[in-house]
Amino acid sequence: MLEILPLPALKDNYIWLLKHSEREHVAIVDPSEAEPVFDYLNDNKLTPAAILITHHHWDHVGGIPALTECYTIPVITPALEEVQGSTRKAAENDSIDLQEIGCCLSVLDVPGHTAGAVAYYTDEFVFSGDTLFTAGCGRMFEGTAPQMHTSLSKFKALPDTTKIYCGHEYSESNLRFASTVEPDNTAVQTRQEQVSELRKQSRPTVPTTLALEKQTNPFLRCEEPSVIRAATEYKQAELNQPHQVFAALREWKDNF
């Protein structure tokens, strides 16, 4: 039985630990810093089996040097990005066999936020890094709108029950934007209330499910008439392709 444990880090990051409930090894996803990981490992007598990196940004890789100084473990990083400490490059269609925790992950290439970002997934969950967020998506620092739209479409093609584990706690701000794009979307309104209550209790709003994202995340709804209308009104231009709608939404969100 696999467990996925959140470690809050920095201002609003999540480091994810992937663990088998009956074993004492964990895989570490996007360790922004080492201290929270060391504390959890020591408190729970756990041993790391691998580090998985979704993209090269400092707030996802900062803990690698300290962790690899203490543990000799593989560091799996995107094939098209340079990450200090990498021992293996991963790209779409690769499999990551984590024998210590009884789990095999597949890899998706999801460029857009960065040029070589990847996601790690199974039939049940996906670590989406900063590409797909709860109710939102990452900024396009290195990629293009068509690239990012294609990457999000890959997530959208996963089973609706897939749990989304992203890299930051952004749900409240993302839902404020979603409610601006679709003010009549009752699913967004309900989710805002739920998220607000969770955050009042300092509880994570991650994971979410792909099914919920399809109902409430405007960046996964670029073919919905209500989203097209809102993006067209914002841009004051005819938008004929979903990636054009996406580009308008991303620009709008950047200035929101």
Secondary structure, DSSP 8 states (H G I E B T S, - for coil): -EEEEEEEETTTEEEEEEEETTSSEEEEE--S-SHHHHHHHHHHT-EEEEEE-S---HHHHTTHHHHHHH----EEEETTS--TT--EEE-TT-EEEEGGGTEEEEEEE--SSSTT-EEEE-SSEEEEETTEETTEE---SSS-HHHHHHHHHHHHTS-TT-EEEESB--HHHHHHHHHHH-TT-HHHHHHHHHHHHHHHTT-----EEHHHHHHH-GGG-TTSHHHHHHHHHHHTS---SHHHHHHHHHHHHHT-
